[in-house]
Amino acid sequence: MTPPLVEVRHLRRVFDVSPPFLNRLIERAPKQFLKAVDDVSFDIARGETFALVGESGSGKSTVARMVVGLLEPTAGEVTIDGVKMTGRAPAEDRRRVRRRMQMIFQDPYASLNPRWRVDRIVAEPIRAFGLIQGEAAIRERVGELLGLVGLHPDDGVKYPHEFSGGQRQRIAIARALASDAEFIVCDEPTSALDVSVQAQILNLMRDLQDRLGLTYLFISHNLAVVRHMASRIGVMYLGRVVEIGEGRGLFTGPKHPYTRMLLDAVPDLAHIGRRREPVRGEIPNPINPPSGCTFNPRCPYANDRCRAEIPPFLESVACHGYHERRIPTGPVELLVPDGMAALPA
């Protein structure tokens, strides 16, 4: 079998959120730590789109930033194309891999330098990695990239503020492709756009994936977007992956109670009158999370074991109730329509 392009093993990130030393000394308060990500593992095959979904604060974006190297993990490993990015691999190997991975951010305007023209923005990765020599050849390549994402080569002389939100996201995609990237991390790439523009950007990303063989790590809270884009989906809750499933299969046969709750929370006129499981409670404070399974205060199937032991990740799900066959299983109605339905923030 072909080895996966991206391997994430036991990734963990802890932030020190303690008050200043003098305040702690006066108040005699201990240090406080926030576990943003705790023991996250998954693989991404070449040419695949793997999505991470979950409510705000579940740790999706923190995982994305650790995978591309913007955040140093507290523990765990990220291996891309056989090179351990968090280990002591040769600097040249890590530089070679970094050139082939890029990131598309949520806000396209904030991620573009407002003082640079578009042609300079798109050409920056080419110059930084020394991919093409000569200004004429670089300008030609920038024009090709702008055309590839649906813009005109003459748009390169404009500034980011002269474009719409969807056009700015196209510029961000062109910049990601400028370094001949193979692996792209997409952190909520369409959540700041109108619904009609979202569909255009998503279709563009799928076309580019088919044409260039790209691999995506897709972060989103929009279930309809994930269903449209992802071949496999990981569900995160309070820093942990609680379920991983194949695209459509996760929607028709969710295993974890949290996944079922997310799907039930999406409004759908086609299922008026169908009994739904109401959303219970709120996400606990990550500084002081519940013991055992962190979802137990909101879970209708929780028992004493759920409150005491962290469930192991077995059979693609981390849930004592599922492993003990206490939770109803089997196919369910497709709860998410094709429209742009989003999770509650």
MOTA-V246845 format. One record per residue. N is the residue number from 1. RES is the residue in one small letter. PHI is phi in whole degrees, -180 to 180 (999 if undefined). PSI is psi in radians with two decimals (999 if undefined). NEAR is the number of other ideal C-beta (glycine too) atoms within 8 Angstrom. Layout:
BEGIN
N,RES,PHI,PSI,NEAR ; N,RES,PHI,PSI,NEAR
END
This chain:
BEGIN
1,m,999,2.56,2 ; 2,t,-72,2.24,5 ; 3,p,-65,2.61,5 ; 4,p,-65,2.65,9 ; 5,l,-71,-0.71,11 ; 6,v,-123,2.26,14 ; 7,e,-127,2.10,9 ; 8,v,-114,2.18,14 ; 9,r,-129,2.07,9 ; 10,h,51,0.76,9 ; 11,l,-71,2.39,16 ; 12,r,-144,2.43,13 ; 13,r,-141,2.15,13 ; 14,v,-120,2.28,9 ; 15,f,-106,2.38,7 ; 16,d,-85,1.89,7 ; 17,v,-110,0.47,7 ; 18,s,-70,2.61,10 ; 19,p,-63,2.89,7 ; 20,p,-55,2.71,6 ; 21,f,-57,-0.74,5 ; 22,l,-65,-0.71,6 ; 23,n,-62,-0.75,9 ; 24,r,-67,-0.61,13 ; 25,l,-67,-0.75,7 ; 26,i,-69,-0.76,6 ; 27,e,-86,-0.12,7 ; 28,r,54,0.78,5 ; 29,a,-102,2.51,8 ; 30,p,-78,2.97,5 ; 31,k,-68,2.69,6 ; 32,q,-123,2.37,10 ; 33,f,-127,2.48,10 ; 34,l,-114,2.09,9 ; 35,k,-87,1.66,11 ; 36,a,-74,-0.63,10 ; 37,v,-138,2.34,13 ; 38,d,-139,1.87,8 ; 39,d,60,0.99,8 ; 40,v,-99,2.26,16 ; 41,s,-137,2.40,9 ; 42,f,-168,2.87,9 ; 43,d,-122,2.69,7 ; 44,i,-131,2.09,11 ; 45,a,-78,2.80,9 ; 46,r,-63,2.34,9 ; 47,g,78,0.12,7 ; 48,e,-99,2.72,10 ; 49,t,-111,1.96,11 ; 50,f,-106,2.20,15 ; 51,a,-111,2.55,14 ; 52,l,-116,2.20,16 ; 53,v,-125,2.85,14 ; 54,g,156,2.92,12 ; 55,e,-68,2.87,11 ; 56,s,-59,2.36,5 ; 57,g,91,0.12,7 ; 58,s,-84,-0.19,11 ; 59,g,104,0.16,16 ; 60,k,-62,-0.89,13 ; 61,s,-68,-0.56,9 ; 62,t,-64,-0.71,11 ; 63,v,-61,-0.79,15 ; 64,a,-59,-0.75,14 ; 65,r,-71,-0.54,10 ; 66,m,-72,-0.63,15 ; 67,v,-63,-0.70,11 ; 68,v,-88,-0.08,10 ; 69,g,93,0.15,8 ; 70,l,-76,-0.37,6 ; 71,l,-128,2.42,8 ; 72,e,-86,2.19,5 ; 73,p,-69,2.58,12 ; 74,t,-70,-0.63,7 ; 75,a,-155,2.88,6 ; 76,g,100,3.08,13 ; 77,e,-134,2.54,11 ; 78,v,-123,2.06,16 ; 79,t,-116,2.18,12 ; 80,i,-124,2.09,12 ; 81,d,53,0.72,7 ; 82,g,83,-0.04,5 ; 83,v,-106,2.17,11 ; 84,k,-78,1.88,9 ; 85,m,-76,-0.33,12 ; 86,t,-104,0.06,8 ; 87,g,-103,-2.60,6 ; 88,r,-111,0.72,3 ; 89,a,-66,2.69,9 ; 90,p,-54,2.47,5 ; 91,a,-60,-0.62,6 ; 92,e,-66,-0.67,6 ; 93,d,-65,-0.75,9 ; 94,r,-67,-0.65,11 ; 95,r,-65,-0.70,8 ; 96,r,-63,-0.69,9 ; 97,v,-72,-0.69,12 ; 98,r,-61,-0.58,9 ; 99,r,-63,-0.52,11 ; 100,r,-93,0.10,11 ; 101,m,-130,2.42,13 ; 102,q,-138,3.04,13 ; 103,m,-135,2.42,12 ; 104,i,-110,2.15,13 ; 105,f,-94,2.94,10 ; 106,q,-67,-0.82,7 ; 107,d,-100,1.85,7 ; 108,p,-66,-0.47,13 ; 109,y,-75,-0.72,10 ; 110,a,-68,-0.42,6 ; 111,s,-90,-0.04,8 ; 112,l,-112,2.41,13 ; 113,n,-70,2.01,6 ; 114,p,-68,-0.26,8 ; 115,r,-93,-0.12,4 ; 116,w,-102,2.53,11 ; 117,r,-74,2.79,9 ; 118,v,-62,-0.67,15 ; 119,d,-63,-0.59,10 ; 120,r,-73,-0.64,8 ; 121,i,-62,-0.83,13 ; 122,v,-70,-0.56,16 ; 123,a,-80,-0.25,13 ; 124,e,-58,-0.83,11 ; 125,p,-62,-0.59,13 ; 126,i,-63,-0.76,14 ; 127,r,-72,-0.68,8 ; 128,a,-64,-0.65,7 ; 129,f,-98,0.01,8 ; 130,g,61,0.72,5 ; 131,l,-77,-0.60,7 ; 132,i,-133,2.42,7 ; 133,q,-105,2.46,4 ; 134,g,96,2.27,6 ; 135,e,-65,-0.63,5 ; 136,a,-64,-0.74,6 ; 137,a,-68,-0.63,9 ; 138,i,-66,-0.76,12 ; 139,r,-61,-0.68,11 ; 140,e,-65,-0.73,8 ; 141,r,-66,-0.69,12 ; 142,v,-63,-0.72,16 ; 143,g,-62,-0.68,10 ; 144,e,-64,-0.75,9 ; 145,l,-66,-0.72,12 ; 146,l,-63,-0.70,16 ; 147,g,-66,-0.59,10 ; 148,l,-64,-0.56,9 ; 149,v,-99,0.19,13 ; 150,g,91,0.29,7 ; 151,l,-109,2.92,11 ; 152,h,-93,2.49,6 ; 153,p,-55,-0.52,10 ; 154,d,-69,-0.26,5 ; 155,d,-68,-0.18,11 ; 156,g,-65,-0.36,13 ; 157,v,-86,-0.05,7 ; 158,k,-92,2.90,9 ; 159,y,-99,2.77,9 ; 160,p,-55,-0.61,15 ; 161,h,-69,-0.20,6 ; 162,e,-86,0.02,5 ; 163,f,-115,2.79,11 ; 164,s,-78,3.03,6 ; 165,g,-61,-0.76,12 ; 166,g,-65,-0.68,11 ; 167,q,-67,-0.66,10 ; 168,r,-65,-0.62,13 ; 169,q,-69,-0.56,14 ; 170,r,-64,-0.66,13 ; 171,i,-64,-0.73,18 ; 172,a,-63,-0.64,14 ; 173,i,-68,-0.73,14 ; 174,a,-61,-0.70,15 ; 175,r,-65,-0.67,13 ; 176,a,-65,-0.59,12 ; 177,l,-81,-0.23,14 ; 178,a,-63,-0.48,14 ; 179,s,-93,0.30,13 ; 180,d,58,0.77,8 ; 181,a,-66,2.54,12 ; 182,e,-109,-0.50,10 ; 183,f,-122,2.13,15 ; 184,i,-125,2.23,13 ; 185,v,-95,2.12,14 ; 186,c,-110,1.86,12 ; 187,d,-98,1.71,13 ; 188,e,49,0.96,11 ; 189,p,-70,-0.23,13 ; 190,t,-123,0.01,13 ; 191,s,-69,-0.37,10 ; 192,a,-92,0.11,8 ; 193,l,-111,2.77,11 ; 194,d,-65,2.77,7 ; 195,v,-61,-0.77,7 ; 196,s,-65,-0.63,6 ; 197,v,-73,-0.61,12 ; 198,q,-55,-0.81,12 ; 199,a,-61,-0.69,9 ; 200,q,-64,-0.79,10 ; 201,i,-67,-0.71,15 ; 202,l,-65,-0.75,12 ; 203,n,-65,-0.66,8 ; 204,l,-62,-0.76,12 ; 205,m,-65,-0.68,13 ; 206,r,-69,-0.68,9 ; 207,d,-63,-0.75,8 ; 208,l,-65,-0.63,13 ; 209,q,-64,-0.76,12 ; 210,d,-67,-0.65,6 ; 211,r,-77,-0.70,6 ; 212,l,-107,-0.07,7 ; 213,g,70,0.65,8 ; 214,l,-75,2.71,11 ; 215,t,-116,2.29,15 ; 216,y,-117,2.42,14 ; 217,l,-106,1.95,15 ; 218,f,-109,2.08,13 ; 219,i,-104,2.22,13 ; 220,s,-162,2.73,13 ; 221,h,-109,0.02,13 ; 222,n,-95,1.91,12 ; 223,l,-66,-0.63,15 ; 224,a,-67,-0.67,13 ; 225,v,-64,-0.76,12 ; 226,v,-65,-0.73,13 ; 227,r,-62,-0.62,12 ; 228,h,-74,-0.58,7 ; 229,m,-100,-0.65,13 ; 230,a,-93,2.48,11 ; 231,s,-91,-0.47,7 ; 232,r,-139,2.62,12 ; 233,i,-133,2.35,14 ; 234,g,-112,2.31,12 ; 235,v,-103,2.20,16 ; 236,m,-110,2.51,16 ; 237,y,-143,2.08,13 ; 238,l,51,0.82,13 ; 239,g,90,-0.08,13 ; 240,r,-120,2.59,12 ; 241,v,-83,2.08,13 ; 242,v,-100,-0.32,13 ; 243,e,-160,2.48,16 ; 244,i,-130,2.30,10 ; 245,g,-149,2.84,12 ; 246,e,-69,2.52,8 ; 247,g,-24,-1.58,11 ; 248,r,-67,-0.51,8 ; 249,g,-62,-0.57,8 ; 250,l,-68,-0.54,13 ; 251,f,-79,-0.58,12 ; 252,t,-89,-0.39,9 ; 253,g,-143,1.10,10 ; 254,p,-65,2.50,11 ; 255,k,-102,-0.73,13 ; 256,h,-84,2.44,14 ; 257,p,-57,-0.57,12 ; 258,y,-67,-0.71,13 ; 259,t,-62,-0.75,13 ; 260,r,-62,-0.68,11 ; 261,m,-65,-0.72,12 ; 262,l,-62,-0.78,14 ; 263,l,-68,-0.64,12 ; 264,d,-71,-0.40,10 ; 265,a,-78,-0.20,8 ; 266,v,-82,2.14,12 ; 267,p,-63,2.43,4 ; 268,d,-152,1.93,9 ; 269,l,-64,-0.43,5 ; 270,a,-70,-0.27,5 ; 271,h,-119,0.57,8 ; 272,i,-64,2.34,5 ; 273,g,94,-0.24,3 ; 274,r,-77,2.41,6 ; 275,r,-69,2.26,2 ; 276,r,-121,2.67,5 ; 277,e,-85,2.03,7 ; 278,p,-66,2.60,4 ; 279,v,-70,2.22,8 ; 280,r,-107,2.25,8 ; 281,g,63,-2.85,5 ; 282,e,-132,2.91,3 ; 283,i,-62,2.26,8 ; 284,p,-65,2.91,10 ; 285,n,-68,2.09,5 ; 286,p,-68,-0.28,12 ; 287,i,-74,-0.55,8 ; 288,n,-133,1.23,5 ; 289,p,-73,2.80,10 ; 290,p,-65,2.69,9 ; 291,s,-75,2.82,5 ; 292,g,68,-2.40,12 ; 293,c,-72,2.15,15 ; 294,t,-68,-0.24,11 ; 295,f,-89,-0.06,13 ; 296,n,-61,-0.57,11 ; 297,p,-66,-0.36,9 ; 298,r,-108,-0.04,8 ; 299,c,-94,2.24,13 ; 300,p,-74,-0.18,6 ; 301,y,-107,0.11,9 ; 302,a,-68,2.47,11 ; 303,n,-131,-2.96,9 ; 304,d,-62,-0.66,5 ; 305,r,-64,-0.68,8 ; 306,c,-62,-0.58,15 ; 307,r,-82,-0.20,11 ; 308,a,-112,-0.61,7 ; 309,e,-117,2.42,8 ; 310,i,-74,2.17,5 ; 311,p,-70,2.41,11 ; 312,p,-73,2.72,6 ; 313,f,-89,1.68,8 ; 314,l,-127,2.54,7 ; 315,e,54,0.65,6 ; 316,s,67,0.36,8 ; 317,v,-151,2.55,13 ; 318,a,-112,1.56,12 ; 319,c,-159,2.10,14 ; 320,h,-62,-0.70,12 ; 321,g,-63,-0.67,13 ; 322,y,-70,-0.77,13 ; 323,h,-64,-0.56,11 ; 324,e,-90,0.09,6 ; 325,r,59,0.63,6 ; 326,r,-92,-0.16,8 ; 327,i,-107,2.35,10 ; 328,p,-58,2.36,3 ; 329,t,-123,3.08,7 ; 330,g,111,2.98,5 ; 331,p,-66,2.54,4 ; 332,v,-127,3.00,9 ; 333,e,-65,2.59,6 ; 334,l,-71,1.90,7 ; 335,l,-85,-0.33,10 ; 336,v,-107,2.05,11 ; 337,p,-74,3.08,7 ; 338,d,-74,-0.24,5 ; 339,g,-69,3.02,5 ; 340,m,-84,1.35,9 ; 341,a,-91,2.36,11 ; 342,a,-121,2.71,10 ; 343,l,-72,2.69,12 ; 344,p,-67,2.41,6 ; 345,a,-74,999,5
END
